[in-house]
Amino acid sequence: MVRNEYLIREMLIEDVPEVVKIEREQFSDPWPESLFYDDIRSGDSYPLVVQINNKIIGFAVLWVAVDEGHLTNIAVAKKYQRKSVARELLSYILRLAAGMKLALIVLEVRSSNSPAISLYESFGFEPLAIRKRYYQHPIEDALIMRKVLSDK
């Protein structure tokens, strides 16, 4: 899908090295490379990348269990932040989830990550709970957020 110059598509095996670079640039507790390969192979995972001019600039991973989605990871390369890339990607994920008839999506976000929390709230995500000491480097609580998609 192309929106505002960005192409959002399924993550491929050959994308993983670039995805891992973004992951390591953005997170102090980055996922190991092997998890991205596992997500690509899994039938319950929907790993996506955003690219512009054949360059990967962001990614997201949505896990699905029955009728619930878990947005496990979303990141945009520093150079492309504040250019609506994450907004486009999150919008795409919500359309994908609606097409799968998911009832809700949950996610965890660092309690101090105000820009991400604001983005999620702008899409209708609401705080659900606090997961104490969820992040390790540095140690920090996670805010669990949820967006209800349907009243099944």
N, CA, C and O atoms as a GROMACS GRO file, in nm:
protein
  608
    1MET      N    1   0.084  -0.118   0.000
    1MET     CA    2   0.000   0.000   0.000
    1MET      C    3   0.089   0.124   0.000
    1MET      O    4   0.184   0.131   0.078
    2VAL      N    5   0.061   0.220  -0.084
    2VAL     CA    6   0.137   0.344  -0.090
    2VAL      C    7   0.052   0.456  -0.034
    2VAL      O    8  -0.061   0.476  -0.077
    3ARG      N    9   0.107   0.531   0.063
    3ARG     CA   10   0.039   0.646   0.121
    3ARG      C   11   0.146   0.753   0.143
    3ARG      O   12   0.246   0.729   0.210
    4ASN      N   13   0.125   0.870   0.086
    4ASN     CA   14   0.219   0.981   0.106
    4ASN      C   15   0.364   0.940   0.083
    4ASN      O   16   0.450   0.967   0.167
    5GLU      N   17   0.392   0.876  -0.030
    5GLU     CA   18   0.526   0.834  -0.067
    5GLU      C   19   0.573   0.707   0.003
    5GLU      O   20   0.668   0.645  -0.044
    6TYR      N   21   0.510   0.666   0.112
    6TYR     CA   22   0.554   0.550   0.188
    6TYR      C   23   0.488   0.424   0.135
    6TYR      O   24   0.370   0.423   0.102
    7LEU      N   25   0.566   0.318   0.128
    7LEU     CA   26   0.513   0.186   0.095
    7LEU      C   27   0.513   0.105   0.224
    7LEU      O   28   0.617   0.091   0.288
    8ILE      N   29   0.397   0.051   0.262
    8ILE     CA   30   0.386  -0.037   0.377
    8ILE      C   31   0.360  -0.176   0.323
    8ILE      O   32   0.268  -0.198   0.245
    9ARG      N   33   0.444  -0.271   0.366
    9ARG     CA   34   0.432  -0.408   0.313
    9ARG      C   35   0.478  -0.507   0.419
    9ARG      O   36   0.531  -0.469   0.523
   10GLU      N   37   0.455  -0.636   0.389
   10GLU     CA   38   0.501  -0.741   0.478
   10GLU      C   39   0.654  -0.739   0.487
   10GLU      O   40   0.723  -0.713   0.390
   11MET      N   41   0.703  -0.768   0.607
   11MET     CA   42   0.847  -0.779   0.627
   11MET      C   43   0.896  -0.910   0.563
   11MET      O   44   0.833  -1.014   0.578
   12LEU      N   45   1.008  -0.903   0.493
   12LEU     CA   46   1.070  -1.019   0.431
   12LEU      C   47   1.200  -1.053   0.504
   12LEU      O   48   1.256  -0.970   0.575
   13ILE      N   49   1.246  -1.176   0.484
   13ILE     CA   50   1.372  -1.220   0.547
   13ILE      C   51   1.485  -1.122   0.518
   13ILE      O   52   1.563  -1.088   0.607
   14GLU      N   53   1.493  -1.076   0.394
   14GLU     CA   54   1.604  -0.987   0.358
   14GLU      C   55   1.593  -0.847   0.420
   14GLU      O   56   1.688  -0.769   0.414
   15ASP      N   57   1.478  -0.815   0.479
   15ASP     CA   58   1.458  -0.686   0.546
   15ASP      C   59   1.514  -0.684   0.687
   15ASP      O   60   1.540  -0.577   0.743
   16VAL      N   61   1.533  -0.801   0.746
   16VAL     CA   62   1.566  -0.810   0.889
   16VAL      C   63   1.691  -0.731   0.927
   16VAL      O   64   1.687  -0.662   1.029
   17PRO      N   65   1.802  -0.736   0.854
   17PRO     CA   66   1.918  -0.657   0.896
   17PRO      C   67   1.888  -0.506   0.910
   17PRO      O   68   1.935  -0.442   1.004
   18GLU      N   69   1.810  -0.450   0.818
   18GLU     CA   70   1.775  -0.307   0.828
   18GLU      C   71   1.679  -0.283   0.944
   18GLU      O   72   1.690  -0.182   1.014
   19VAL      N   73   1.586  -0.374   0.964
   19VAL     CA   74   1.492  -0.362   1.076
   19VAL      C   75   1.568  -0.366   1.208
   19VAL      O   76   1.539  -0.287   1.299
   20VAL      N   77   1.664  -0.455   1.220
   20VAL     CA   78   1.742  -0.467   1.342
   20VAL      C   79   1.822  -0.339   1.368
   20VAL      O   80   1.837  -0.298   1.483
   21LYS      N   81   1.872  -0.275   1.264
   21LYS     CA   82   1.943  -0.147   1.281
   21LYS      C   83   1.851  -0.043   1.344
   21LYS      O   84   1.890   0.028   1.437
   22ILE      N   85   1.729  -0.034   1.293
   22ILE     CA   86   1.632   0.061   1.348
   22ILE      C   87   1.597   0.022   1.492
   22ILE      O   88   1.591   0.108   1.579
   23GLU      N   89   1.575  -0.105   1.515
   23GLU     CA   90   1.543  -0.156   1.650
   23GLU      C   91   1.652  -0.115   1.749
   23GLU      O   92   1.621  -0.067   1.859
   24ARG      N   93   1.777  -0.133   1.712
   24ARG     CA   94   1.888  -0.101   1.802
   24ARG      C   95   1.906   0.050   1.820
   24ARG      O   96   1.950   0.096   1.925
   25GLU      N   97   1.872   0.125   1.716
   25GLU     CA   98   1.881   0.271   1.723
   25GLU      C   99   1.774   0.328   1.817
   25GLU      O  100   1.798   0.427   1.886
   26GLN      N  101   1.659   0.264   1.820
   26GLN     CA  102   1.544   0.320   1.892
   26GLN      C  103   1.524   0.269   2.033
   26GLN      O  104   1.467   0.340   2.116
   27PHE      N  105   1.568   0.147   2.062
   27PHE     CA  106   1.534   0.087   2.190
   27PHE      C  107   1.657   0.047   2.270
   27PHE      O  108   1.753  -0.007   2.215
   28SER      N  109   1.652   0.075   2.400
   28SER     CA  110   1.763   0.038   2.488
   28SER      C  111   1.759  -0.111   2.524
   28SER      O  112   1.858  -0.166   2.571
   29ASP      N  113   1.646  -0.176   2.501
   29ASP     CA  114   1.630  -0.321   2.519
   29ASP      C  115   1.587  -0.382   2.386
   29ASP      O  116   1.475  -0.430   2.375
   30PRO      N  117   1.674  -0.380   2.285
   30PRO     CA  118   1.630  -0.426   2.153
   30PRO      C  119   1.602  -0.576   2.148
   30PRO      O  120   1.664  -0.656   2.219
   31TRP      N  121   1.507  -0.612   2.062
   31TRP     CA  122   1.479  -0.752   2.037
   31TRP      C  123   1.598  -0.815   1.968
   31TRP      O  124   1.668  -0.749   1.890
   32PRO      N  125   1.623  -0.943   1.995
   32PRO     CA  126   1.728  -1.012   1.919
   32PRO      C  127   1.681  -1.035   1.774
   32PRO      O  128   1.562  -1.049   1.747
   33GLU      N  129   1.774  -1.037   1.685
   33GLU     CA  130   1.746  -1.055   1.542
   33GLU      C  131   1.659  -1.179   1.517
   33GLU      O  132   1.572  -1.178   1.430
   34SER      N  133   1.684  -1.285   1.593
   34SER     CA  134   1.611  -1.410   1.572
   34SER      C  135   1.460  -1.395   1.587
   34SER      O  136   1.384  -1.466   1.521
   35LEU      N  137   1.415  -1.304   1.674
   35LEU     CA  138   1.270  -1.286   1.692
   35LEU      C  139   1.203  -1.233   1.566
   35LEU      O  140   1.089  -1.267   1.538
   36PHE      N  141   1.273  -1.150   1.491
   36PHE     CA  142   1.214  -1.099   1.367
   36PHE      C  143   1.200  -1.211   1.264
   36PHE      O  144   1.100  -1.218   1.192
   37TYR      N  145   1.299  -1.298   1.257
   37TYR     CA  146   1.287  -1.414   1.168
   37TYR      C  147   1.171  -1.504   1.211
   37TYR      O  148   1.096  -1.554   1.127
   38ASP      N  149   1.157  -1.523   1.342
   38ASP     CA  150   1.045  -1.604   1.393
   38ASP      C  151   0.911  -1.541   1.356
   38ASP      O  152   0.818  -1.612   1.318
   39ASP      N  153   0.901  -1.409   1.366
   39ASP     CA  154   0.776  -1.340   1.332
   39ASP      C  155   0.741  -1.357   1.184
   39ASP      O  156   0.625  -1.374   1.148
   40ILE      N  157   0.842  -1.351   1.100
   40ILE     CA  158   0.817  -1.368   0.956
   40ILE      C  159   0.763  -1.507   0.926
   40ILE      O  160   0.677  -1.524   0.840
   41ARG      N  161   0.813  -1.605   0.997
   41ARG     CA  162   0.772  -1.745   0.974
   41ARG      C  163   0.641  -1.782   1.043
   41ARG      O  164   0.577  -1.880   1.006
   42SER      N  165   0.601  -1.704   1.142
   42SER     CA  166   0.483  -1.738   1.221
   42SER      C  167   0.354  -1.706   1.147
   42SER      O  168   0.344  -1.604   1.079
   43GLY      N  169   0.257  -1.792   1.161
   43GLY     CA  170   0.126  -1.766   1.103
   43GLY      C  171   0.041  -1.674   1.188
   43GLY      O  172  -0.065  -1.630   1.144
   44ASP      N  173   0.086  -1.645   1.311
   44ASP     CA  174   0.010  -1.559   1.403
   44ASP      C  175   0.070  -1.420   1.416
   44ASP      O  176   0.026  -1.341   1.500
   45SER      N  177   0.168  -1.389   1.334
   45SER     CA  178   0.239  -1.262   1.344
   45SER      C  179   0.229  -1.190   1.210
   45SER      O  180   0.233  -1.251   1.104
   46TYR      N  181   0.217  -1.058   1.218
   46TYR     CA  182   0.209  -0.975   1.098
   46TYR      C  183   0.317  -0.868   1.107
   46TYR      O  184   0.290  -0.755   1.148
   47PRO      N  185   0.441  -0.903   1.068
   47PRO     CA  186   0.548  -0.805   1.068
   47PRO      C  187   0.542  -0.721   0.939
   47PRO      O  188   0.528  -0.774   0.829
   48LEU      N  189   0.553  -0.591   0.957
   48LEU     CA  190   0.542  -0.497   0.845
   48LEU      C  191   0.663  -0.405   0.842
   48LEU      O  192   0.727  -0.381   0.944
   49VAL      N  193   0.694  -0.355   0.724
   49VAL     CA  194   0.795  -0.251   0.711
   49VAL      C  195   0.735  -0.134   0.634
   49VAL      O  196   0.639  -0.148   0.558
   50VAL      N  197   0.795  -0.018   0.658
   50VAL     CA  198   0.764   0.102   0.581
   50VAL      C  199   0.890   0.136   0.505
   50VAL      O  200   0.999   0.140   0.562
   51GLN      N  201   0.874   0.162   0.376
   51GLN     CA  202   0.991   0.201   0.301
   51GLN      C  203   0.958   0.322   0.213
   51GLN      O  204   0.843   0.348   0.179
   52ILE      N  205   1.064   0.392   0.180
   52ILE     CA  206   1.055   0.505   0.088
   52ILE      C  207   1.178   0.492  -0.003
   52ILE      O  208   1.291   0.477   0.044
   53ASN      N  209   1.154   0.500  -0.133
   53ASN     CA  210   1.264   0.485  -0.229
   53ASN      C  211   1.347   0.360  -0.202
   53ASN      O  212   1.470   0.364  -0.205
   54ASN      N  213   1.279   0.249  -0.176
   54ASN     CA  214   1.343   0.118  -0.150
   54ASN      C  215   1.427   0.113  -0.023
   54ASN      O  216   1.504   0.019  -0.004
   55LYS      N  217   1.414   0.213   0.064
   55LYS     CA  218   1.487   0.213   0.191
   55LYS      C  219   1.387   0.191   0.304
   55LYS      O  220   1.286   0.260   0.313
   56ILE      N  221   1.417   0.095   0.391
   56ILE     CA  222   1.330   0.069   0.505
   56ILE      C  223   1.354   0.178   0.609
   56ILE      O  224   1.467   0.203   0.651
   57ILE      N  225   1.244   0.242   0.650
   57ILE     CA  226   1.253   0.353   0.745
   57ILE      C  227   1.175   0.328   0.874
   57ILE      O  228   1.180   0.408   0.967
   58GLY      N  229   1.103   0.216   0.878
   58GLY     CA  230   1.026   0.184   0.997
   58GLY      C  231   0.969   0.045   0.988
   58GLY      O  232   0.975  -0.020   0.883
   59PHE      N  233   0.913  -0.001   1.098
   59PHE     CA  234   0.854  -0.135   1.101
   59PHE      C  235   0.758  -0.145   1.217
   59PHE      O  236   0.756  -0.061   1.307
   60ALA      N  237   0.678  -0.249   1.214
   60ALA     CA  238   0.587  -0.282   1.324
   60ALA      C  239   0.560  -0.431   1.321
   60ALA      O  240   0.574  -0.496   1.218
   61VAL      N  241   0.523  -0.484   1.437
   61VAL     CA  242   0.487  -0.625   1.447
   61VAL      C  243   0.356  -0.635   1.525
   61VAL      O  244   0.344  -0.584   1.637
   62LEU      N  245   0.259  -0.701   1.465
   62LEU     CA  246   0.130  -0.727   1.528
   62LEU      C  247   0.116  -0.878   1.546
   62LEU      O  248   0.123  -0.953   1.449
   63TRP      N  249   0.096  -0.920   1.669
   63TRP     CA  250   0.068  -1.061   1.697
   63TRP      C  251  -0.083  -1.075   1.709
   63TRP      O  252  -0.149  -0.986   1.762
   64VAL      N  253  -0.136  -1.186   1.662
   64VAL     CA  254  -0.280  -1.211   1.670
   64VAL      C  255  -0.305  -1.344   1.738
   64VAL      O  256  -0.246  -1.446   1.704
   65ALA      N  257  -0.395  -1.342   1.836
   65ALA     CA  258  -0.441  -1.463   1.905
   65ALA      C  259  -0.593  -1.457   1.911
   65ALA      O  260  -0.650  -1.370   1.976
   66VAL      N  261  -0.656  -1.549   1.843
   66VAL     CA  262  -0.801  -1.558   1.832
   66VAL      C  263  -0.852  -1.427   1.774
   66VAL      O  264  -0.833  -1.401   1.655
   67ASP      N  265  -0.917  -1.342   1.856
   67ASP     CA  266  -0.970  -1.216   1.803
   67ASP      C  267  -0.905  -1.093   1.867
   67ASP      O  268  -0.963  -0.985   1.868
   68GLU      N  269  -0.784  -1.113   1.920
   68GLU     CA  270  -0.713  -1.002   1.983
   68GLU      C  271  -0.578  -0.980   1.916
   68GLU      O  272  -0.510  -1.075   1.878
   69GLY      N  273  -0.541  -0.854   1.903
   69GLY     CA  274  -0.411  -0.818   1.850
   69GLY      C  275  -0.323  -0.761   1.960
   69GLY      O  276  -0.372  -0.698   2.054
   70HIS      N  277  -0.193  -0.783   1.947
   70HIS     CA  278  -0.095  -0.727   2.039
   70HIS      C  279   0.010  -0.659   1.954
   70HIS      O  280   0.087  -0.725   1.884
   71LEU      N  281   0.013  -0.527   1.960
   71LEU     CA  282   0.114  -0.451   1.887
   71LEU      C  283   0.242  -0.460   1.970
   71LEU      O  284   0.258  -0.388   2.069
   72THR      N  285   0.331  -0.548   1.929
   72THR     CA  286   0.449  -0.576   2.011
   72THR      C  287   0.563  -0.480   1.985
   72THR      O  288   0.650  -0.463   2.071
   73ASN      N  289   0.564  -0.418   1.869
   73ASN     CA  290   0.678  -0.337   1.832
   73ASN      C  291   0.640  -0.242   1.720
   73ASN      O  292   0.573  -0.282   1.624
   74ILE      N  293   0.682  -0.119   1.732
   74ILE     CA  294   0.666  -0.021   1.625
   74ILE      C  295   0.781   0.079   1.641
   74ILE      O  296   0.805   0.129   1.751
   75ALA      N  297   0.850   0.108   1.531
   75ALA     CA  298   0.964   0.201   1.538
   75ALA      C  299   0.987   0.265   1.403
   75ALA      O  300   0.959   0.207   1.298
   76VAL      N  301   1.039   0.386   1.408
   76VAL     CA  302   1.074   0.462   1.288
   76VAL      C  303   1.217   0.513   1.306
   76VAL      O  304   1.253   0.561   1.413
   77ALA      N  305   1.297   0.502   1.201
   77ALA     CA  306   1.434   0.553   1.205
   77ALA      C  307   1.435   0.700   1.243
   77ALA      O  308   1.348   0.777   1.201
   78LYS      N  309   1.532   0.739   1.323
   78LYS     CA  310   1.539   0.878   1.374
   78LYS      C  311   1.522   0.982   1.264
   78LYS      O  312   1.449   1.079   1.281
   79LYS      N  313   1.589   0.963   1.154
   79LYS     CA  314   1.586   1.060   1.044
   79LYS      C  315   1.445   1.085   0.991
   79LYS      O  316   1.417   1.190   0.934
   80TYR      N  317   1.356   0.987   1.009
   80TYR     CA  318   1.220   0.996   0.954
   80TYR      C  319   1.113   1.019   1.060
   80TYR      O  320   0.994   1.017   1.030
   81GLN      N  321   1.155   1.041   1.185
   81GLN     CA  322   1.057   1.069   1.289
   81GLN      C  323   0.999   1.208   1.271
   81GLN      O  324   1.061   1.297   1.213
   82ARG      N  325   0.878   1.224   1.322
   82ARG     CA  326   0.803   1.350   1.315
   82ARG      C  327   0.766   1.386   1.170
   82ARG      O  328   0.754   1.504   1.136
   83LYS      N  329   0.750   1.283   1.087
   83LYS     CA  330   0.708   1.302   0.948
   83LYS      C  331   0.584   1.218   0.918
   83LYS      O  332   0.555   1.188   0.802
   84SER      N  333   0.511   1.182   1.022
   84SER     CA  334   0.386   1.104   1.012
   84SER      C  335   0.404   0.959   0.970
   84SER      O  336   0.306   0.894   0.933
   85VAL      N  337   0.525   0.907   0.974
   85VAL     CA  338   0.548   0.768   0.936
   85VAL      C  339   0.480   0.674   1.036
   85VAL      O  340   0.410   0.582   0.995
   86ALA      N  341   0.501   0.697   1.165
   86ALA     CA  342   0.439   0.611   1.267
   86ALA      C  343   0.287   0.622   1.259
   86ALA      O  344   0.217   0.522   1.277
   87ARG      N  345   0.236   0.740   1.233
   87ARG     CA  346   0.091   0.761   1.220
   87ARG      C  347   0.037   0.679   1.102
   87ARG      O  348  -0.066   0.614   1.114
   88GLU      N  349   0.106   0.682   0.989
   88GLU     CA  350   0.064   0.605   0.871
   88GLU      C  351   0.067   0.455   0.902
   88GLU      O  352  -0.024   0.381   0.864
   89LEU      N  353   0.173   0.412   0.970
   89LEU     CA  354   0.189   0.271   1.001
   89LEU      C  355   0.082   0.224   1.099
   89LEU      O  356   0.024   0.117   1.081
   90LEU      N  357   0.056   0.302   1.202
   90LEU     CA  358  -0.047   0.265   1.299
   90LEU      C  359  -0.185   0.264   1.234
   90LEU      O  360  -0.267   0.177   1.263
   91SER      N  361  -0.211   0.359   1.148
   91SER     CA  362  -0.338   0.362   1.075
   91SER      C  363  -0.354   0.236   0.989
   91SER      O  364  -0.462   0.177   0.984
   92TYR      N  365  -0.248   0.196   0.924
   92TYR     CA  366  -0.249   0.074   0.842
   92TYR      C  367  -0.278  -0.049   0.929
   92TYR      O  368  -0.358  -0.135   0.892
   93ILE      N  369  -0.212  -0.057   1.043
   93ILE     CA  370  -0.231  -0.170   1.135
   93ILE      C  371  -0.376  -0.177   1.182
   93ILE      O  372  -0.433  -0.286   1.190
   94LEU      N  373  -0.435  -0.064   1.212
   94LEU     CA  374  -0.574  -0.064   1.259
   94LEU      C  375  -0.670  -0.106   1.147
   94LEU      O  376  -0.769  -0.173   1.174
   95ARG      N  377  -0.641  -0.068   1.024
   95ARG     CA  378  -0.724  -0.115   0.912
   95ARG      C  379  -0.706  -0.266   0.891
   95ARG      O  380  -0.803  -0.337   0.864
   96LEU      N  381  -0.583  -0.313   0.904
   96LEU     CA  382  -0.556  -0.456   0.894
   96LEU      C  383  -0.632  -0.533   1.002
   96LEU      O  384  -0.695  -0.635   0.975
   97ALA      N  385  -0.627  -0.483   1.125
   97ALA     CA  386  -0.696  -0.546   1.238
   97ALA      C  387  -0.847  -0.547   1.217
   97ALA      O  388  -0.913  -0.646   1.247
   98ALA      N  389  -0.900  -0.438   1.167
   98ALA     CA  390  -1.044  -0.433   1.140
   98ALA      C  391  -1.082  -0.534   1.032
   98ALA      O  392  -1.186  -0.598   1.041
   99GLY      N  393  -0.998  -0.547   0.931
   99GLY     CA  394  -1.023  -0.644   0.825
   99GLY      C  395  -1.019  -0.787   0.875
   99GLY      O  396  -1.084  -0.875   0.819
  100MET      N  397  -0.941  -0.812   0.981
  100MET     CA  398  -0.934  -0.944   1.042
  100MET      C  399  -1.044  -0.963   1.146
  100MET      O  400  -1.055  -1.069   1.207
  101LYS      N  401  -1.124  -0.858   1.166
  101LYS     CA  402  -1.234  -0.861   1.264
  101LYS      C  403  -1.184  -0.883   1.407
  101LYS      O  404  -1.247  -0.952   1.486
  102LEU      N  405  -1.070  -0.822   1.438
  102LEU     CA  406  -1.020  -0.831   1.574
  102LEU      C  407  -1.107  -0.748   1.668
  102LEU      O  408  -1.158  -0.643   1.628
  103ALA      N  409  -1.124  -0.795   1.789
  103ALA     CA  410  -1.206  -0.724   1.887
  103ALA      C  411  -1.130  -0.609   1.952
  103ALA      O  412  -1.188  -0.506   1.986
  104LEU      N  413  -0.998  -0.626   1.970
  104LEU     CA  414  -0.920  -0.522   2.034
  104LEU      C  415  -0.772  -0.540   2.003
  104LEU      O  416  -0.727  -0.645   1.957
  105ILE      N  417  -0.699  -0.433   2.032
  105ILE     CA  418  -0.552  -0.435   2.022
  105ILE      C  419  -0.498  -0.381   2.153
  105ILE      O  420  -0.548  -0.281   2.206
  106VAL      N  421  -0.394  -0.447   2.205
  106VAL     CA  422  -0.325  -0.399   2.324
  106VAL      C  423  -0.179  -0.373   2.288
  106VAL      O  424  -0.127  -0.425   2.189
  107LEU      N  425  -0.114  -0.294   2.370
  107LEU     CA  426   0.028  -0.263   2.353
  107LEU      C  427   0.086  -0.220   2.486
  107LEU      O  428   0.013  -0.182   2.578
  108GLU      N  429   0.219  -0.225   2.496
  108GLU     CA  430   0.290  -0.169   2.609
  108GLU      C  431   0.378  -0.055   2.557
  108GLU      O  432   0.433  -0.062   2.448
  109VAL      N  433   0.389   0.049   2.638
  109VAL     CA  434   0.474   0.162   2.604
  109VAL      C  435   0.540   0.212   2.731
  109VAL      O  436   0.480   0.210   2.839
  110ARG      N  437   0.664   0.257   2.719
  110ARG     CA  438   0.732   0.313   2.838
  110ARG      C  439   0.648   0.427   2.894
  110ARG      O  440   0.597   0.511   2.820
  111SER      N  441   0.633   0.428   3.024
  111SER     CA  442   0.553   0.531   3.091
  111SER      C  443   0.601   0.673   3.060
  111SER      O  444   0.522   0.767   3.061
  112SER      N  445   0.731   0.687   3.032
  112SER     CA  446   0.788   0.819   3.005
  112SER      C  447   0.781   0.859   2.857
  112SER      O  448   0.820   0.971   2.822
  113ASN      N  449   0.732   0.771   2.771
  113ASN     CA  450   0.733   0.798   2.627
  113ASN      C  451   0.608   0.877   2.586
  113ASN      O  452   0.517   0.825   2.523
  114SER      N  453   0.607   1.004   2.624
  114SER     CA  454   0.492   1.090   2.599
  114SER      C  455   0.454   1.102   2.451
  114SER      O  456   0.335   1.098   2.420
  115PRO      N  457   0.551   1.116   2.359
  115PRO     CA  458   0.512   1.125   2.218
  115PRO      C  459   0.436   1.001   2.170
  115PRO      O  460   0.337   1.013   2.098
  116ALA      N  461   0.483   0.882   2.208
  116ALA     CA  462   0.415   0.759   2.166
  116ALA      C  463   0.278   0.748   2.231
  116ALA      O  464   0.181   0.712   2.166
  117ILE      N  465   0.270   0.780   2.359
  117ILE     CA  466   0.141   0.774   2.429
  117ILE      C  467   0.041   0.869   2.363
  117ILE      O  468  -0.075   0.833   2.344
  118SER      N  469   0.086   0.989   2.328
  118SER     CA  470  -0.002   1.085   2.260
  118SER      C  471  -0.049   1.031   2.125
  118SER      O  472  -0.166   1.047   2.089
  119LEU      N  473   0.041   0.969   2.051
  119LEU     CA  474   0.004   0.910   1.922
  119LEU      C  475  -0.104   0.804   1.943
  119LEU      O  476  -0.206   0.805   1.875
  120TYR      N  477  -0.081   0.712   2.037
  120TYR     CA  478  -0.178   0.605   2.061
  120TYR      C  479  -0.313   0.664   2.105
  120TYR      O  480  -0.418   0.619   2.060
  121GLU      N  481  -0.310   0.762   2.193
  121GLU     CA  482  -0.435   0.824   2.239
  121GLU      C  483  -0.509   0.890   2.123
  121GLU      O  484  -0.632   0.890   2.120
  122SER      N  485  -0.435   0.947   2.029
  122SER     CA  486  -0.500   1.013   1.915
  122SER      C  487  -0.575   0.913   1.827
  122SER      O  488  -0.662   0.951   1.749
  123PHE      N  489  -0.540   0.785   1.839
  123PHE     CA  490  -0.608   0.678   1.766
  123PHE      C  491  -0.713   0.607   1.851
  123PHE      O  492  -0.771   0.508   1.808
  124GLY      N  493  -0.737   0.657   1.972
  124GLY     CA  494  -0.839   0.599   2.057
  124GLY      C  495  -0.792   0.492   2.154
  124GLY      O  496  -0.875   0.426   2.216
  125PHE      N  497  -0.662   0.474   2.168
  125PHE     CA  498  -0.611   0.380   2.269
  125PHE      C  499  -0.630   0.444   2.406
  125PHE      O  500  -0.612   0.564   2.422
  126GLU      N  501  -0.664   0.362   2.504
  126GLU     CA  502  -0.686   0.409   2.640
  126GLU      C  503  -0.596   0.332   2.736
  126GLU      O  504  -0.567   0.214   2.715
  127PRO      N  505  -0.553   0.401   2.843
  127PRO     CA  506  -0.472   0.331   2.944
  127PRO      C  507  -0.553   0.218   3.008
  127PRO      O  508  -0.672   0.235   3.038
  128LEU      N  509  -0.489   0.104   3.029
  128LEU     CA  510  -0.558  -0.010   3.088
  128LEU      C  511  -0.496  -0.047   3.223
  128LEU      O  512  -0.569  -0.074   3.319
  129ALA      N  513  -0.363  -0.047   3.231
  129ALA     CA  514  -0.294  -0.086   3.354
  129ALA      C  515  -0.148  -0.046   3.345
  129ALA      O  516  -0.100  -0.002   3.240
  130ILE      N  517  -0.079  -0.062   3.456
  130ILE     CA  518   0.066  -0.040   3.461
  130ILE      C  519   0.132  -0.177   3.484
  130ILE      O  520   0.089  -0.254   3.570
  131ARG      N  521   0.234  -0.205   3.406
  131ARG     CA  522   0.313  -0.328   3.425
  131ARG      C  523   0.445  -0.283   3.488
  131ARG      O  524   0.531  -0.226   3.421
  132LYS      N  525   0.459  -0.308   3.617
  132LYS     CA  526   0.575  -0.262   3.695
  132LYS      C  527   0.706  -0.322   3.644
  132LYS      O  528   0.716  -0.442   3.618
  133ARG      N  529   0.806  -0.235   3.632
  133ARG     CA  530   0.944  -0.276   3.599
  133ARG      C  531   0.951  -0.362   3.473
  133ARG      O  532   1.033  -0.454   3.464
  134TYR      N  533   0.868  -0.334   3.377
  134TYR     CA  534   0.861  -0.412   3.253
  134TYR      C  535   0.988  -0.395   3.169
  134TYR      O  536   1.040  -0.491   3.113
  135TYR      N  537   1.036  -0.272   3.161
  135TYR     CA  538   1.158  -0.243   3.084
  135TYR      C  539   1.279  -0.249   3.177
  135TYR      O  540   1.270  -0.214   3.294
  136GLN      N  541   1.392  -0.295   3.123
  136GLN     CA  542   1.509  -0.319   3.206
  136GLN      C  543   1.623  -0.220   3.189
  136GLN      O  544   1.700  -0.200   3.283
  137HIS      N  545   1.637  -0.156   3.073
  137HIS     CA  546   1.752  -0.067   3.048
  137HIS      C  547   1.705   0.067   2.997
  137HIS      O  548   1.696   0.082   2.875
  138PRO      N  549   1.675   0.162   3.076
  138PRO     CA  550   1.671   0.158   3.221
  138PRO      C  551   1.541   0.094   3.272
  138PRO      O  552   1.445   0.077   3.196
  139ILE      N  553   1.541   0.058   3.399
  139ILE     CA  554   1.421  -0.001   3.458
  139ILE      C  555   1.310   0.103   3.458
  139ILE      O  556   1.327   0.215   3.505
  140GLU      N  557   1.196   0.061   3.405
  140GLU     CA  558   1.082   0.154   3.397
  140GLU      C  559   0.953   0.073   3.381
  140GLU      O  560   0.951  -0.037   3.327
  141ASP      N  561   0.846   0.132   3.431
  141ASP     CA  562   0.715   0.070   3.415
  141ASP      C  563   0.665   0.085   3.272
  141ASP      O  564   0.704   0.178   3.201
  142ALA      N  565   0.578  -0.007   3.233
  142ALA     CA  566   0.510   0.002   3.104
  142ALA      C  567   0.365   0.041   3.129
  142ALA      O  568   0.301  -0.007   3.222
  143LEU      N  569   0.315   0.126   3.045
  143LEU     CA  570   0.173   0.157   3.043
  143LEU      C  571   0.111   0.062   2.942
  143LEU      O  572   0.151   0.060   2.825
  144ILE      N  573   0.014  -0.016   2.985
  144ILE     CA  574  -0.058  -0.104   2.894
  144ILE      C  575  -0.176  -0.023   2.841
  144ILE      O  576  -0.254   0.034   2.918
  145MET      N  577  -0.189  -0.020   2.708
  145MET     CA  578  -0.298   0.055   2.646
  145MET      C  579  -0.381  -0.040   2.560
  145MET      O  580  -0.332  -0.142   2.513
  146ARG      N  581  -0.507  -0.004   2.542
  146ARG     CA  582  -0.599  -0.090   2.467
  146ARG      C  583  -0.689  -0.004   2.379
  146ARG      O  584  -0.730   0.106   2.416
  147LYS      N  585  -0.719  -0.058   2.262
  147LYS     CA  586  -0.819   0.003   2.175
  147LYS      C  587  -0.919  -0.107   2.140
  147LYS      O  588  -0.883  -0.209   2.082
  148VAL      N  589  -1.045  -0.084   2.174
  148VAL     CA  590  -1.151  -0.178   2.140
  148VAL      C  591  -1.194  -0.149   1.996
  148VAL      O  592  -1.223  -0.035   1.960
  149LEU      N  593  -1.196  -0.254   1.914
  149LEU     CA  594  -1.230  -0.239   1.773
  149LEU      C  595  -1.372  -0.282   1.742
  149LEU      O  596  -1.434  -0.231   1.648
  150SER      N  597  -1.426  -0.377   1.821
  150SER     CA  598  -1.564  -0.421   1.799
  150SER      C  599  -1.621  -0.476   1.927
  150SER      O  600  -1.548  -0.517   2.018
  151ASP      N  601  -1.752  -0.478   1.935
  151ASP     CA  602  -1.823  -0.526   2.055
  151ASP      C  603  -1.875  -0.666   2.035
  151ASP      O  604  -1.994  -0.691   2.052
  152LYS      N  605  -1.789  -0.759   2.001
  152LYS     CA  606  -1.834  -0.896   1.974
  152LYS      C  607  -1.907  -0.957   2.089
  152LYS      O  608  -1.951  -1.072   2.081
   0.00000   0.00000   0.00000
